[in-house]
Amino acid sequence: MAKIGLFYGTDTGNTEDAAKRIKDMLDAVEPGLVDIYDMSRATPADLAAYEYLILGIPTANIGQLQTDWDIFWPHLDEIDFAGKKVALFGLGDQYAYGNTFMDALGMLALKVQERGGTLVGAWPAADYNFDASLALDGDNFYGLALDQENQADKTQARLEAWLPQMLAEFGIAAPAAVA
Ligand SMILES: Cc1cc2nc3c(=O)[nH]c(=O)nc-3n(C[C@H](O)[C@H](O)[C@H](O)COP(=O)(O)O)c2cc1C
């Protein structure tokens, strides 16, 4: 079993694409560092097995959880997140859904904290245009925010900046190793 469990839910593929990019970049740091799971097939035991988690969630249906995360949601209450370090990334559309931008990321962040997990990978919200978001913690998002509709050109650079920061906070890999 790898050190890190990477779990994503997706409706139209954007979060899956980002998750696969993250896996490829982490494999370049250390082959086999991360196992990847689609939430539509993940079990609570799968999540519970990892001390280090990366969770990917898009916001769907105007401020709602993505379907597979929504179905899995009650099972999060069966998982003890104490001692787990959790990095979140979200997908959203800041122009079309500027009042609920990244809301699902915020809901998942609060749930992880409520279950005793430690969040890592906060990301500055300055380079985005939106009116309201549940994913905000002061001037930062709880995790990495990606917007393939409006800022797809920034996604790779954001991943390359976020991954070393997140790994350093995990404390399991050299920050300089990701590129
Ligand atoms: C019907 C619908 C509702 C959406 N609602 C939101 C929203 O409230 N907030 C947000 O940030 N993005 C919203 N989005 C944008 C999606 O999160 C975005 O397209 C994302 O990249 C989808 O990820 P996926 O391809 O992994 O499903 C919505 C998209 C659709 C089609």
The ligand as an ORCA input file, in Angstrom:
! r2SCAN-3c Opt
* xyz 0 1
  C     -25.170     22.277    -13.015
  C     -23.825     22.733    -12.515
  C     -23.730     23.354    -11.309
  C     -22.485     23.809    -10.819
  N     -22.428     24.458     -9.629
  C     -21.225     24.954     -9.217
  C     -21.150     25.706     -8.002
  O     -22.126     25.921     -7.302
  N     -19.931     26.180     -7.612
  C     -18.799     25.976     -8.363
  O     -17.717     26.434     -7.962
  N     -18.848     25.270     -9.530
  C     -20.028     24.762     -9.970
  N     -20.086     24.070    -11.140
  C     -18.860     23.921    -11.943
  C     -18.175     22.586    -11.750
  O     -17.729     22.427    -10.431
  C     -16.977     22.514    -12.699
  O     -17.440     22.423    -14.017
  C     -16.059     21.369    -12.399
  O     -14.902     21.487    -13.207
  C     -16.704     20.030    -12.647
  O     -15.832     19.016    -12.214
  P     -15.967     17.515    -12.766
  O     -15.723     17.575    -14.261
  O     -14.920     16.756    -12.060
  O     -17.345     17.039    -12.459
  C     -21.312     23.590    -11.607
  C     -21.428     22.920    -12.827
  C     -22.653     22.494    -13.273
  C     -22.728     21.795    -14.622
*
